Amino acid sequence: MSASRTAMVALAVLCLAAVSPSLVVARDGSPAHTGASAPVVQSMVVGIGGRILSPARAVAAAAGTVSVSGRRCALAAGTPLAALAALRGVGGPAFALRDYGRCGASPANSGQLFVYSLGAQSNRGQSGWEYKVDGYAGSTGAGDPSGPRGDGRRLRAGDQLLWFWCAASAGGCQRTLSVAATSTTVARGARFEAAARGLDNEGRAGAVAGAIVTLGSDFASTGANGRATLIAPTTAGSYRLVATRRGLVPSFPETIVVR
């Protein structure tokens, strides 16, 4: 974690976030702000030890509100926090916030909302919750309307939003895995290759040896080049290709169509 985040934790005053069940109705029953422009993103939550607390699923990152220290705080559509609140509204893990600013009726004031607990796992020391969008770590608060990188680009349809427990070390957070096959369509029972890569917080990727790549009932370990050979199922259909490795964050699943 960054030094600024450490300072934020040291200055924290505990407060729980209450999120509306659907992000359409606020905690007190009044309508929350919504919009047709809410992007639908893939969201996944991975906790301590690589345990998946919420598998990848599509959610609409709609504008809405959260409650912090008894205040209603507005969220802009397309922010990672709006997506997390939407995930909670459809049965995802609960989370808790601290506010290091003065959030209120305007989303512009929600940039300093800080997720310190997710799925009953609370930040401790330098380790705690981080988010990535398409493999890149966010550099702003999850509710910041300027977007994850502070450049005005919020979440867009199809983005992959990963919330993960950062096991902090001198080198920063552990890498997050990605996986890809040579083709997303394969014949029944055919052999095909898949590659696992590890991404740092800047999205820089490198081959990962010893990752377990799984499709259906078949799995294989990657070699030094990060590649593994698998055998497609003999039954046609859509299957999820995933990569895992001890000490790293599991990959988002990729869909492989078997024909």
Buried (B, 14 or more C-beta within 10 A) or exposed (E): BEEEBBEBBEEBEEBEBBBBEBBBBBBEEEEBBBEEEBBBBBBBBBBEEBEBBBBBEEBBBBBBBBBBBEBBBBBBBBBBBBBBBBBBBBEBBEBBBBBBBEBBEEBBBBBBBBBBBBBEBEBEEBBBBBBBBBBBBBBBBBBBBBBBBEEEEBBBEEBBBBBBBBBBEEEBBBBBBBBBBEEEEBEEEEEBBBBBBBBBBEBEBEBBBBBBBBBBEBBBEBEEEBBBBBBBBEEEEEBBBBBBBEEBBBBBBBEBEBE
